[in-house]
């Protein structure tokens, strides 16, 4: 947990607010409530985009504000402002007080403390000169264009943010966290004749800029984006129908995240709108399937020292050997369900209320060699990379588009295919897992999860795995 001296300086010394006065306002506001907190945020963000041989856009933003929340039962009183004054907090307190309406509750116990440090607290934005970042993007463009004559367009971007938060509760408890986040992305369009195809690769994490400005990192990103683009240039139409599907390691875990992970968040299960709500302790996946959400991984995009309610993140096993054993919980839903919070209360910003969200969600290793898994399929699909997808939490139905996929014929990887979509039901597809690889990988640090209009950074991962039957939507006539 970050030193409070940094966040105290941002939210009190620089604003002129008196911390003890704010603490008294919080105590008065939350008296008689079941839970609640004051969430302070200060953030800086920048982005640079390079396209068509020149800087296309460059932006730098700062934001600050607070959100005050009071909870009575399952009712939430919430007010937020970008005005950092004691008067603004007092006005917010008057607003959220309306939820009490004579209620006399006992405040839930505060989160336990933590000394874990999962990432640096240095602000990456001013450490590297603007000119150096621009030069790196120019080098990416030049390197890419020199790789292949088929390249028609190169786009590259760098983005970084630095977020400082402080969470205050009644009783004088304050916790703070400093969160850096960086991402590098490269997209390449290749063409031959009248056909054009694209490939892209991104990487990121809660680290300094140095890693992403290193030549080895950005040349690797270019090489991978170009490889995908050239593969897609050779792709053929996808045959549709039901067939075995092998998912590659790493980023294909996004299917697990969307099709299964959201259904294991506490709010959907408390409200009985998830397909999993009444299946605790029951077999929901094939034996060998273990799914974990872990917010404590060092430097990972989805990691947090504490969540946005002040609870230390944890490693939470959701499915163990096919049995449903846990849900992801924030404080509100944990209290109402009579369980402990798991450190998964997350919000996009001070202007949003927290809710149960994933951090880094992955399927654990099995014991099969990836080549063995491919050899076991006579005719099917091997999906390596995914683009967008949609899922219905209540039914579990999903649709995902593969951006890189291949036919499997006679136990061997065959021609690349275009336009493949995977269609299925999250709970059902878990029961179709028949082989799990020993090559678990996490994604390269690019995930952003959307829920109820809020986006937060996340991580996904999985080993190579085989689904015996899945519906593939294709483009072949």
Secondary structure, 3 states (H helix, E strand, C coil): CCCHHHHHHHHHHCCCCCHHHHHHHHHHHHCCCCEEEEEEEEEEEEEEEEECCEEEEEEEEEEEEEEEEEEECCEEEEEEECCCCHHHHHHHHHHHHHHCCCCCCCCCCCCCCCCCCCCCCCCCCCCCCHHHHHHHHHHHHHHHHCCCCCEEEEEEEEEEEEEEEEEECCCCCEEEEEEEEEEEEEEEEEEECCEEEEEEEEEEECCCCHHHHCHHHHHHHHHHHHHHHHHHHCCEECCCEEEEEEECCCCCHHHHHHHHHHHHEHHHHHCCCCCCCCCCCCECCCCCCCEEEECCCCCCCCCCCECCCCCECCEEEEEECCEECCCECCHHHHHHHCCCCCCCEECCCCCCCCEECCCEEEECCCCECHHHHHHCCCEEEEEEEEEEEEECCCCCEEEEEEEEEEEEECCEEEEEEECCEEEEEHHHHHHCEEEEECCCEECCCCEEEEECCEEEEEEEEECCEEEEEEEEECCCC
